[in-house]
């Protein structure tokens, strides 16, 4: 039997932003098992494999303390576009928001198969 492997997709980067403008980064997941409605987590990546938890569709306490105020104010938010798609949204992007963003989907598959995250650079 053919087993489908999960695919997580983000735009091909780098995405170029203008300071003070709104930015959205889309993430889609396909070919997965489990519930139709999928959850997403966004991280900001640093060198040395460090990750900064940014925002989650299911955990309100996910965000790192350094970005919590921006999430409370709505400066950083997410929008579910459907069961298997989400957008990370910046109301007013800052120069310091440059970096590599990781969209991650917690596994709902019976067997770990495919990719569970994808990275895109915001310049």
N, CA, C and O of each residue as an XYZ file, in Angstrom:
492
protein
N       0.845     -1.194      0.000
C       0.000      0.000      0.000
C       0.881      1.246      0.000
O       1.931      1.287      0.642
N       0.432      2.250     -0.730
C       1.196      3.489     -0.852
C       0.901      4.384      0.341
O      -0.256      4.695      0.624
N       1.946      4.794      1.034
C       1.764      5.656      2.201
C       2.165      7.078      1.830
O       3.299      7.325      1.421
N       1.237      7.999      1.974
C       1.557      9.380      1.647
C       2.452      9.975      2.726
O       2.346      9.616      3.899
N       3.321     10.872      2.329
C       4.230     11.523      3.268
C       3.865     12.997      3.379
O       3.646     13.681      2.380
N       3.807     13.457      4.600
C       3.427     14.840      4.888
C       4.358     15.830      4.181
O       5.571     15.629      4.121
N       3.772     16.886      3.655
C       4.540     17.952      3.010
C       4.142     19.287      3.641
O       2.968     19.657      3.634
N       5.119     20.001      4.184
C       4.890     21.349      4.709
C       5.587     22.330      3.772
O       6.765     22.170      3.453
N       4.834     23.358      3.331
C       5.377     24.279      2.323
C       5.240     25.728      2.766
O       4.218     26.128      3.324
N       6.291     26.511      2.508
C       6.259     27.958      2.683
C       6.722     28.570      1.360
O       7.213     27.846      0.495
N       6.578     29.895      1.183
C       7.059     30.490     -0.073
C       8.566     30.300     -0.221
O       9.283     30.140      0.767
N       9.029     30.319     -1.454
C      10.465     30.264     -1.705
C      11.035     31.641     -1.369
O      10.590     32.649     -1.919
N      12.000     31.685     -0.486
C      12.550     32.977     -0.063
C      13.784     33.356     -0.855
O      14.116     32.669     -1.821
N      14.468     34.410     -0.492
C      14.076     35.252      0.631
C      12.923     36.191      0.285
O      12.805     36.657     -0.848
N      12.079     36.460      1.271
C      11.016     37.441      1.129
C      11.592     38.785      1.561
O      12.243     38.883      2.601
N      11.352     39.815      0.762
C      11.904     41.129      1.073
C      10.819     41.967      1.732
O       9.703     42.056      1.219
N      11.141     42.582      2.868
C      10.139     43.396      3.554
C      10.587     44.845      3.637
O      11.777     45.153      3.567
N       9.614     45.721      3.785
C       9.879     47.139      3.987
C       9.459     47.471      5.413
O       8.332     47.189      5.819
N      10.363     48.066      6.159
C      10.093     48.376      7.564
C       8.803     49.181      7.708
O       8.569     50.126      6.954
N       7.965     48.805      8.678
C       6.723     49.524      8.934
C       5.533     49.023      8.139
O       4.397     49.417      8.401
N       5.789     48.152      7.166
C       4.688     47.615      6.368
C       4.213     46.277      6.913
O       4.892     45.624      7.704
N       3.022     45.892      6.463
C       2.463     44.597      6.855
C       3.103     43.492      6.022
O       3.361     43.667      4.831
N       3.355     42.356      6.660
C       3.924     41.195      5.969
C       3.141     39.957      6.391
O       2.806     39.791      7.564
N       2.852     39.086      5.416
C       2.236     37.790      5.718
C       3.088     36.692      5.108
O       3.553     36.815      3.975
N       3.292     35.622      5.858
C       4.015     34.451      5.344
C       3.067     33.260      5.440
O       2.594     32.912      6.522
N       2.799     32.645      4.301
C       1.838     31.546      4.258
C       2.541     30.204      4.461
O       3.693     30.021      4.069
N       1.820     29.277      5.080
C       2.335     27.920      5.261
C       1.199     26.931      5.021
O       0.096     27.100      5.539
N       1.481     25.908      4.236
C       0.489     24.873      3.915
C       1.027     23.502      4.289
O       2.231     23.257      4.223
N       0.126     22.612      4.682
C       0.515     21.222      4.909
C      -0.401     20.338      4.070
O      -1.596     20.609      3.952
N       0.160     19.285      3.491
C      -0.653     18.364      2.684
C      -0.185     16.931      2.906
O       0.866     16.689      3.499
N      -0.978     15.998      2.425
C      -0.638     14.567      2.472
C      -0.384     14.076      3.897
O       0.570     13.339      4.145
N      -1.236     14.486      4.822
C      -1.062     14.086      6.217
C      -2.191     13.164      6.653
O      -3.227     13.066      5.996
N      -1.967     12.493      7.772
C      -2.998     11.649      8.373
C      -3.535     12.342      9.617
O      -2.998     13.360     10.055
N      -4.595     11.782     10.179
C      -5.130     12.341     11.413
C      -6.194     13.384     11.131
O      -6.770     13.401     10.043
N      -6.465     14.267     12.106
C      -7.552     15.232     11.959
C      -7.353     16.128     10.743
O      -6.228     16.491     10.399
N      -8.446     16.473     10.109
C      -8.368     17.344      8.932
C      -7.827     18.718      9.322
O      -7.029     19.316      8.601
N      -8.280     19.204     10.482
C      -7.857     20.524     10.952
C      -6.499     20.402     11.633
O      -6.383     19.794     12.697
N      -5.484     20.975     11.023
C      -4.116     20.841     11.510
C      -3.688     22.069     12.313
O      -4.143     23.185     12.060
N      -2.810     21.841     13.278
C      -2.237     22.936     14.052
C      -0.870     23.323     13.498
O      -0.197     22.530     12.838
N      -0.483     24.552     13.783
C       0.786     25.088     13.286
C       1.518     25.821     14.402
O       0.904     26.378     15.313
N       2.844     25.807     14.308
C       3.700     26.596     15.196
C       4.706     27.344     14.326
O       5.217     26.806     13.343
N       4.981     28.586     14.701
C       6.005     29.374     14.010
C       7.159     29.651     14.968
O       6.957     29.973     16.139
N       8.365     29.518     14.441
C       9.582     29.816     15.200
C      10.442     30.787     14.398
O      10.354     30.850     13.172
N      11.278     31.546     15.115
C      12.345     32.313     14.489
C      13.637     31.559     14.784
O      13.914     31.207     15.930
N      14.427     31.315     13.735
C      15.653     30.518     13.899
C      16.867     31.417     14.069
O      16.966     32.479     13.454
N      17.780     30.974     14.908
C      19.062     31.649     15.083
C      20.160     30.669     14.717
O      19.907     29.484     14.500
N      21.394     31.182     14.649
C      22.511     30.280     14.405
C      22.581     29.232     15.504
O      21.889     29.347     16.515
N      23.388     28.237     15.322
C      23.576     27.178     16.326
C      22.276     26.437     16.622
O      22.097     25.914     17.722
N      21.379     26.390     15.660
C      20.139     25.619     15.827
C      19.266     26.094     16.983
O      18.474     25.319     17.520
N      19.403     27.352     17.368
C      18.511     27.891     18.407
C      17.203     28.310     17.754
O      17.196     28.843     16.644
N      16.106     28.070     18.442
C      14.808     28.495     17.924
C      14.093     29.342     18.968
O      14.147     29.058     20.165
N      13.425     30.384     18.493
C      12.633     31.247     19.366
C      11.161     30.977     19.063
O      10.700     31.271     17.960
N      10.413     30.424     20.020
C       8.992     30.167     19.770
C       8.253     31.487     19.564
O       8.357     32.398     20.385
N       7.507     31.586     18.465
C       6.865     32.842     18.086
C       5.360     32.805     18.355
O       4.846     33.586     19.156
N       4.663     31.899     17.686
C       3.204     31.857     17.837
C       2.708     30.466     17.451
O       3.293     29.794     16.603
N       1.627     30.055     18.087
C       1.069     28.716     17.881
C      -0.436     28.828     17.708
O      -1.075     29.694     18.307
N      -1.004     27.947     16.884
C      -2.459     27.964     16.682
C      -3.196     27.269     17.818
O      -4.424     27.319     17.872
N      -2.464     26.617     18.736
C      -3.173     25.873     19.782
C      -2.654     26.112     21.195
O      -3.269     25.663     22.163
N      -1.527     26.814     21.324
C      -0.954     27.024     22.652
C      -0.731     28.517     22.880
O       0.186     29.106     22.307
N      -1.568     29.125     23.714
C      -1.488     30.567     23.959
C      -0.225     30.970     24.709
O       0.163     32.138     24.687
N       0.414     30.018     25.370
C       1.626     30.331     26.128
C       2.893     29.927     25.380
O       3.962     29.807     25.978
N       2.768     29.719     24.071
C       3.870     29.230     23.249
C       4.963     30.287     23.068
O       6.150     29.961     23.058
N       4.564     31.541     22.926
C       5.494     32.601     22.520
C       6.584     32.840     23.551
O       6.343     32.780     24.756
N       7.788     33.111     23.058
C       8.886     33.518     23.917
C       8.535     34.858     24.574
O       7.843     35.685     23.980
N       9.016     35.062     25.794
C       8.665     36.291     26.524
C       9.065     37.554     25.762
O       8.445     38.604     25.932
N      10.102     37.455     24.921
C      10.581     38.632     24.187
C       9.597     39.116     23.122
O       9.690     40.262     22.682
N       8.662     38.273     22.703
C       7.700     38.687     21.660
C       6.263     38.720     22.174
O       5.339     39.036     21.424
N       6.077     38.395     23.449
C       4.712     38.275     23.980
C       3.910     39.571     23.862
O       2.724     39.545     23.532
N       4.562     40.706     24.133
C       3.859     41.994     24.054
C       3.375     42.278     22.635
O       2.285     42.816     22.440
N       4.186     41.918     21.653
C       3.794     42.170     20.253
C       2.624     41.280     19.844
O       1.808     41.666     19.006
N       2.545     40.102     20.430
C       1.426     39.208     20.122
C       0.159     39.707     20.817
O      -0.922     39.705     20.227
N       0.299     40.135     22.077
C      -0.856     40.688     22.812
C      -1.443     41.887     22.087
O      -2.662     42.045     22.022
N      -0.565     42.742     21.537
C      -1.035     43.962     20.872
C      -1.563     43.675     19.464
O      -2.172     44.543     18.839
N      -1.329     42.462     18.968
C      -1.774     42.123     17.618
C      -0.767     42.481     16.544
O      -1.049     42.337     15.354
N       0.416     42.951     16.955
C       1.455     43.296     15.984
C       1.936     42.040     15.249
O       2.233     42.081     14.056
N       2.006     40.924     15.985
C       2.299     39.620     15.377
C       1.094     38.724     15.642
O       0.650     38.592     16.782
N       0.573     38.114     14.592
C      -0.614     37.264     14.757
C      -0.585     36.157     13.705
O       0.321     36.095     12.874
N      -1.585     35.293     13.756
C      -1.723     34.290     12.701
C      -3.164     34.293     12.227
O      -4.073     34.734     12.930
N      -3.346     33.791     11.020
C      -4.683     33.646     10.451
C      -4.774     32.257      9.840
O      -4.003     31.916      8.943
N      -5.709     31.464     10.321
C      -5.927     30.150      9.695
C      -6.693     30.399      8.392
O      -7.742     31.044      8.400
N      -6.169     29.890      7.282
C      -6.795     30.086      5.968
C      -7.646     28.887      5.590
O      -8.278     28.874      4.534
N      -7.661     27.884      6.451
C      -8.369     26.639      6.177
C      -7.826     25.594      7.128
O      -7.026     25.903      8.011
N      -8.261     24.351      6.949
C      -7.815     23.280      7.844
C      -6.307     23.081      7.793
O      -5.690     22.713      8.793
N      -5.714     23.324      6.631
C      -4.322     22.933      6.416
C      -3.460     24.091      5.922
O      -2.449     23.873      5.255
N      -3.856     25.317      6.248
C      -3.074     26.481      5.821
C      -3.182     27.582      6.871
O      -4.218     27.759      7.512
N      -2.087     28.310      7.026
C      -2.041     29.383      8.018
C      -1.148     30.493      7.479
O      -0.274     30.249      6.647
N      -1.371     31.705      7.956
C      -0.496     32.829      7.631
C       0.057     33.418      8.920
O      -0.681     33.665      9.873
N       1.370     33.642      8.934
C       2.001     34.417      9.999
C       1.928     35.871      9.561
O       2.337     36.204      8.448
N       1.408     36.747     10.429
C       1.168     38.134     10.027
C       1.912     39.113     10.935
O       1.874     39.007     12.161
N       2.585     40.061     10.300
C       3.184     41.200     11.005
C       2.403     42.440     10.598
O       2.269     42.730      9.409
N       1.887     43.174     11.582
C       1.137     44.389     11.241
C       2.101     45.471     10.769
O       1.867     46.139      9.762
N       3.197     45.632     11.525
C       4.256     46.570     11.118
C       5.576     45.870     11.349
O       6.029     45.726     12.484
N       6.185     45.437     10.265
C       7.410     44.652     10.387
C       8.575     45.576     10.764
O       8.636     46.723     10.322
N       9.480     45.070     11.570
C      10.639     45.843     12.022
C      11.903     45.317     11.352
O      11.945     44.184     10.871
N      12.931     46.162     11.329
C      14.220     45.733     10.773
C      14.722     44.502     11.520
O      15.347     43.619     10.933
N      14.440     44.455     12.821
C      14.921     43.340     13.644
C      14.136     42.047     13.392
O      14.487     40.998     13.933
N      13.079     42.114     12.577
C      12.315     40.902     12.259
C      12.967     40.079     11.152
O      12.506     38.985     10.828
N      14.053     40.618     10.569
C      14.767     39.844      9.553
C      15.247     38.541     10.164
O      15.665     38.500     11.322
N      15.182     37.485      9.381
C      15.665     36.203      9.880
C      14.994     35.060      9.159
O      14.280     35.257      8.177
N      15.231     33.865      9.655
C      14.650     32.667      9.063
C      13.497     32.205      9.944
O      13.658     31.996     11.146
N      12.338     32.050      9.325
C      11.131     31.636     10.037
C      10.811     30.191      9.692
O      10.892     29.774      8.536
N      10.447     29.442     10.715
C      10.119     28.026     10.533
C       8.648     27.805     10.837
O       8.162     28.151     11.914
N       7.950     27.227      9.878
C       6.576     26.776     10.082
C       6.641     25.287     10.391
O       7.210     24.507      9.627
N       6.057     24.907     11.509
C       6.138     23.524     11.971
C       4.736     22.985     12.231
O       3.867     23.709     12.716
N       4.521     21.719     11.909
C       3.230     21.081     12.182
C       3.461     19.903     13.112
O       4.166     18.959     12.755
N       2.871     19.949     14.303
C       2.987     18.794     15.200
C       2.394     17.554     14.525
O       1.379     17.644     13.835
N       3.023     16.414     14.727
C       2.610     15.202     14.011
C       1.247     14.693     14.459
O       0.971     14.581     15.653
N       0.396     14.387     13.476
C      -0.836     13.645     13.757
C      -0.823     12.351     12.946
O      -1.847     11.680     12.818
N       0.345     12.006     12.399
C       0.460     10.823     11.550
C       0.763      9.595     12.408
O       1.452      9.689     13.425
N       0.246      8.460     11.991
C       0.506      7.235     12.755
C       1.967      6.816     12.629
O       2.529      6.214     13.544
N       2.571      7.135     11.498
C       3.991      6.847     11.291
C       4.665      8.150     10.870
O       4.141      8.870     10.020
N       5.811      8.456     11.451
C       6.532      9.677     11.078
C       7.005      9.528      9.638
O       7.826      8.665      9.328
N       6.480     10.378      8.765
C       6.784     10.237      7.345
C       6.674     11.592      6.669
O       5.656     12.274      6.782
N       7.732     11.976      5.967
C       7.687     13.255      5.264
C       8.345     14.349      6.080
O       9.137     14.070      6.980
N       8.016     15.599      5.765
C       8.640     16.696      6.503
C       7.604     17.412      7.352
O       6.446     17.555      6.961
N       8.033     17.849      8.496
C       7.127     18.438      9.480
C       7.346     19.928      9.645
O       6.622     20.581     10.396
N       8.337     20.475      8.951
C       8.519     21.915      8.984
C       9.177     22.390      7.696
O       9.746     21.604      6.937
N       9.085     23.697      7.471
C       9.726     24.318      6.321
C      10.190     25.701      6.756
O       9.553     26.345      7.590
N      11.312     26.155      6.182
C      11.920     27.420      6.590
C      11.910     28.422      5.435
O      12.056     28.052      4.270
N      11.734     29.694      5.783
C      11.796     30.752      4.775
C      12.492     31.959      5.391
O      12.306     32.265      6.569
N      13.297     32.640      4.576
C      14.029     33.807      5.073
C      13.256     35.082      4.783
O      12.729     35.272      3.687
N      13.198     35.952      5.783
C      12.624     37.290      5.625
C      13.781     38.269      5.711
O      14.504     38.313      6.706
N      13.949     39.067      4.634
C      15.106     39.982      4.580
C      14.670     41.408      4.825
O      15.500     42.317      4.819
